[in-house]
């Protein structure tokens, strides 16, 4: 499962990230998020601000991004809240990376529906490429985490890579996706099952069939 230990607070970490500050664009976004909350509740914006910070680190490092401790301290100061409260959020949600990750962070669901549909083969395909939990591949492309259910049980097995989900996978289909990413291409996200659009039943829908091609109004039929 996903490790939730923060990266060690070292002098090198402080030297690299101690002067972190939002870019002008991200500061505007951060202030817009804060403004959504009533006076005295601005700390509720901690989640979107952590996401902004992680994405900015990702842009600086050409990776998916992560949250060094000095960056989390910056978010805490920005919101006027204790750093421990920010850490409580960051360590709870696996959307936040607490240690360096690769350009593509591969999160494989290993929960029961995905396991029954072949997630062990998906994990093996990742390991065949040198991915292992808690490490970035030598070429900097890949990092790997096995995670709990991500809500795509009907199209299992699935992985999340950065912001996209890839579903109905086999080891061979995953290889196609990973090869495309490594080549700088953008593979089709979502289901990888030929002929399937989203999570409709295999062979096509069995109800509400008039909505396959257009937005049919059923109200007159009831």
DRENLUM-358142 format. One record per residue (C-alpha): residue number from 1; x, y, z. Coordinates in nm, 2 decimals, decimal comma. Each point is the difference from the previous one (the first is absolute). Layout:
<pts>
  num       u       v       w
  NUM       X       Y       Z
...
</pts>
This chain:
<pts>
  num       u       v       w
    1    0,00    0,00    0,00
    2    0,10    0,37   -0,03
    3    0,27    0,10    0,25
    4   -0,09    0,33    0,17
    5    0,34    0,09    0,15
    6    0,13    0,35   -0,08
    7    0,34    0,04   -0,16
    8    0,28    0,07    0,25
    9    0,05    0,37    0,09
   10    0,36    0,04   -0,11
   11    0,22    0,31   -0,07
   12   -0,01   -0,09   -0,37
   13   -0,38    0,00    0,01
   14    0,00    0,34    0,17
   15    0,24    0,14   -0,26
   16   -0,21   -0,12   -0,29
   17   -0,35    0,08    0,13
   18    0,05    0,25    0,29
   19   -0,08    0,30   -0,22
   20   -0,31   -0,16   -0,17
   21   -0,28    0,25   -0,08
   22   -0,30   -0,02   -0,22
   23    0,04    0,14   -0,35
   24   -0,21    0,30   -0,08
   25   -0,24   -0,23   -0,19
   26   -0,03   -0,25    0,29
   27   -0,03    0,28    0,26
   28   -0,30    0,13   -0,19
   29   -0,15   -0,35    0,00
   30    0,08   -0,05    0,37
   31   -0,17    0,33    0,09
   32   -0,30   -0,10   -0,21
   33   -0,03   -0,33    0,19
   34    0,03    0,18    0,33
   35   -0,27    0,25   -0,09
   36   -0,25   -0,29   -0,04
   37   -0,01   -0,03    0,38
   38   -0,16    0,24    0,26
   39    0,21    0,21    0,22
   40    0,17   -0,21    0,26
   41   -0,02   -0,31   -0,21
   42    0,29    0,06   -0,24
   43    0,19   -0,29    0,13
   44   -0,26   -0,22   -0,18
   45    0,19    0,08   -0,32
   46    0,30   -0,21    0,11
   47   -0,08   -0,29   -0,24
   48   -0,01    0,21   -0,33
   49    0,31    0,20    0,11
   50    0,19   -0,32    0,07
   51   -0,10   -0,12   -0,35
   52    0,12    0,33   -0,15
   53    0,33   -0,03    0,18
   54    0,06   -0,36   -0,10
   55   -0,07    0,09   -0,37
   56    0,24    0,29    0,02
   57    0,27   -0,23    0,14
   58   -0,09   -0,23   -0,28
   59    0,05    0,27   -0,26
   60    0,33    0,09    0,15
   61    0,13   -0,36    0,00
   62   -0,17   -0,14   -0,31
   63   -0,18   -0,26    0,21
   64   -0,35   -0,05    0,13
   65    0,10    0,20    0,30
   66    0,03   -0,05    0,37
   67   -0,01    0,20    0,33
   68    0,34    0,06    0,17
   69   -0,04    0,11    0,36
   70    0,11    0,36   -0,07
   71   -0,28    0,02   -0,26
   72   -0,26   -0,12    0,25
   73    0,13    0,26    0,25
   74   -0,05    0,26   -0,26
   75   -0,36   -0,11   -0,05
   76   -0,05    0,00    0,38
   77    0,13    0,36    0,02
   78   -0,21    0,11   -0,29
   79   -0,31   -0,12    0,18
   80    0,11    0,10    0,35
   81   -0,03   -0,35    0,14
   82    0,24   -0,23    0,19
   83    0,22   -0,22   -0,22
   84   -0,13   -0,31    0,18
   85   -0,35    0,06   -0,13
   86    0,13    0,02   -0,36
   87    0,20   -0,32    0,07
   88   -0,32   -0,17    0,12
   89   -0,16    0,07   -0,33
   90    0,30   -0,08   -0,22
   91    0,07   -0,34    0,17
   92   -0,36   -0,11   -0,01
   93   -0,08    0,05   -0,37
   94    0,20   -0,21   -0,25
   95   -0,06    0,27   -0,27
   96    0,30    0,18    0,17
   97    0,34   -0,14   -0,06
   98    0,23    0,03    0,31
   99    0,32   -0,11   -0,18
  100    0,14    0,06   -0,34
  101   -0,18   -0,18   -0,29
  102    0,07   -0,05   -0,36
  103   -0,12    0,18   -0,31
  104   -0,29   -0,25    0,00
  105   -0,12   -0,13    0,33
  106   -0,17   -0,34   -0,05
  107   -0,26   -0,08    0,26
  108   -0,13   -0,35   -0,03
  109   -0,33   -0,10    0,18
  110    0,05   -0,33    0,18
  111   -0,33   -0,02    0,17
  112   -0,23   -0,31   -0,04
  113   -0,19    0,09   -0,32
  114    0,33    0,09   -0,18
  115    0,18   -0,29    0,15
  116   -0,26   -0,25   -0,12
  117    0,02    0,16   -0,35
  118    0,38   -0,03   -0,03
  119    0,17    0,28    0,19
  120    0,28   -0,24    0,10
  121    0,09   -0,01   -0,37
  122   -0,01    0,38   -0,02
  123    0,24    0,03    0,30
  124    0,23   -0,26   -0,16
  125    0,01    0,20   -0,32
  126    0,10    0,31    0,20
  127    0,27   -0,19    0,18
  128    0,13   -0,14   -0,33
  129    0,08    0,36   -0,09
  130    0,20    0,05    0,32
  131   -0,28    0,17    0,20
  132   -0,01   -0,07    0,37
  133   -0,18    0,17    0,29
  134    0,18    0,30    0,15
  135    0,25    0,04   -0,28
  136    0,04    0,20   -0,32
  137    0,13   -0,19   -0,30
  138    0,35    0,07   -0,12
  139   -0,12    0,19   -0,30
  140   -0,23    0,22    0,21
  141   -0,31   -0,10   -0,19
  142   -0,18   -0,23    0,25
  143   -0,10   -0,02    0,36
  144   -0,24   -0,27    0,13
  145   -0,26   -0,03    0,28
  146   -0,25   -0,27    0,07
  147   -0,32    0,18    0,13
  148   -0,34   -0,08    0,13
  149   -0,32    0,02   -0,21
  150   -0,03    0,30   -0,23
  151   -0,36   -0,06   -0,10
  152    0,03   -0,17   -0,34
  153   -0,11   -0,34    0,11
  154   -0,23   -0,05   -0,31
  155    0,30    0,05   -0,23
  156    0,27   -0,19    0,21
  157    0,29   -0,04    0,00
  158    0,11    0,36   -0,02
  159    0,28    0,24    0,07
  160    0,03    0,37    0,05
  161    0,30    0,17   -0,16
  162    0,03    0,36    0,10
  163   -0,35    0,15   -0,07
  164   -0,13   -0,27   -0,22
  165   -0,16   -0,34    0,06
  166    0,05   -0,30   -0,23
  167   -0,25   -0,28    0,03
  168   -0,08   -0,35   -0,13
  169    0,37   -0,07    0,00
  170    0,20   -0,31   -0,08
  171    0,38    0,00    0,03
  172    0,02    0,04   -0,37
  173   -0,23    0,30   -0,01
  174    0,19    0,16    0,29
  175    0,32   -0,04   -0,20
  176   -0,16    0,19   -0,29
  177   -0,09    0,28    0,24
  178    0,34    0,02    0,16
  179    0,18   -0,02   -0,33
  180   -0,20    0,29   -0,13
  181    0,07    0,21    0,31
  182    0,37   -0,07   -0,02
  183    0,00    0,11   -0,36
  184   -0,16    0,33    0,09
  185   -0,34   -0,09   -0,14
  186   -0,34    0,04    0,17
  187   -0,18   -0,34    0,01
  188   -0,38   -0,02    0,01
  189   -0,11    0,01    0,36
  190   -0,29   -0,20    0,15
  191   -0,09   -0,35   -0,11
  192    0,24   -0,18   -0,23
  193   -0,26   -0,26   -0,10
  194   -0,06    0,03   -0,38
  195   -0,36    0,11   -0,07
  196   -0,07    0,10    0,36
  197   -0,07    0,37    0,06
  198   -0,01    0,03    0,38
  199   -0,13   -0,26    0,25
  200   -0,30   -0,12   -0,19
  201   -0,06   -0,38    0,00
  202    0,21   -0,22   -0,23
  203   -0,19   -0,03   -0,33
  204   -0,17    0,34    0,05
  205   -0,28    0,14    0,23
  206   -0,30   -0,21    0,07
  207   -0,22    0,29    0,13
  208   -0,06    0,36   -0,11
  209    0,12   -0,11   -0,34
  210   -0,15    0,31   -0,17
  211    0,27    0,21    0,17
  212    0,29   -0,18   -0,18
  213    0,00    0,25   -0,28
  214   -0,20    0,30    0,13
  215   -0,15    0,15    0,31
  216   -0,34   -0,17   -0,01
  217   -0,27    0,14    0,23
  218   -0,16   -0,30    0,17
  219   -0,25    0,20    0,21
  220   -0,28   -0,05   -0,25
  221    0,05   -0,38    0,01
  222   -0,06   -0,03    0,37
</pts>
